[in-house]
């Protein structure tokens, strides 16, 4: 991988394995997608492995993959602005 970009088929396969781990595997069990606080748990877990400049974007992408919606927009999730008049 060069500069965060996949450069070989092996890089693509490794990326897919990691995405599956965090959305469907043991990593997903740690994050508990769809349960309130999932985005924050993702940031906490992945901050151990990736830099602060990309962790929130990565977690947003993982959230979309795991739940079908961006953070705060999945079924059962609420945002800070809901209920405000």
N, C-alpha and C positions, 0 to 999 in steps of 0.2 A: 504494500500500500504506500502510495506517495502522496504526501500532503493531505491525508485523509481521503484520498480517492482510491477506489478499487482499480488495480492495474492488471490483475490476472484473474482467470476463472477461479483459482483457489481463494483469492481475496473476496470475490463475490460469494462463494460458498461459505466462507468464514463469517461474513457479514450477515448472511441469512441465518446461520446457526445462532449467532448472538441475538438477532431480532426475535427469533423463535423462543430462545431461552427467556427473554424478558417479557414476551407477550403471551406465551403458552406454557412455558416450562417452570422450572424451580424459581426463576427470577420473578415470574408472574405471581407465584404464590406469596413471595415476599411483599410485592407491591399491592396485591389484592385489587386489581383493576375493577372499577365500577363501584367500589366502596369509598365513601367520602374520605378525602385525604390522599387518594391514590397518586395524584400528580406530585405532591410533596414527598411521599414515600419514594417515588421514582427518583426525584432529584437527590434525596438523601442516599439512596442505594447507588445510583450511577455516579455520583460525585466522587466516589471512591475509585472510579475507573476512568473517568473522562474529565477534561478540563472545564473550568467554570464558564468559559465562553460558549460552550456548545451543549451543556447538560440540559438546559431548559428546552431548547429546540428539539433535542433528541427525545426527551420525555414527552413532548407534545406529539411528536411523530409516533412514538410507541403507544401513547394513549389512543391516538386515532386508529392505529392498527389493532389494538386490543379491544376497543369498545365501539369503534365505528364513528367516533366523534372526537372533536378536539376537547381539551380539558374544560370543564364547566358546562359542556353541552351534551354529555352522554345521558342516557335515560337515568333518572333518579338523582342527577347531580344538580346542584344549585350554584349560582354565582353570587358574589357579594352584592350585585346590583338588583337581584330579583327581590321584589317586595318593596323596593324604594319607590316613592311617589314623587 
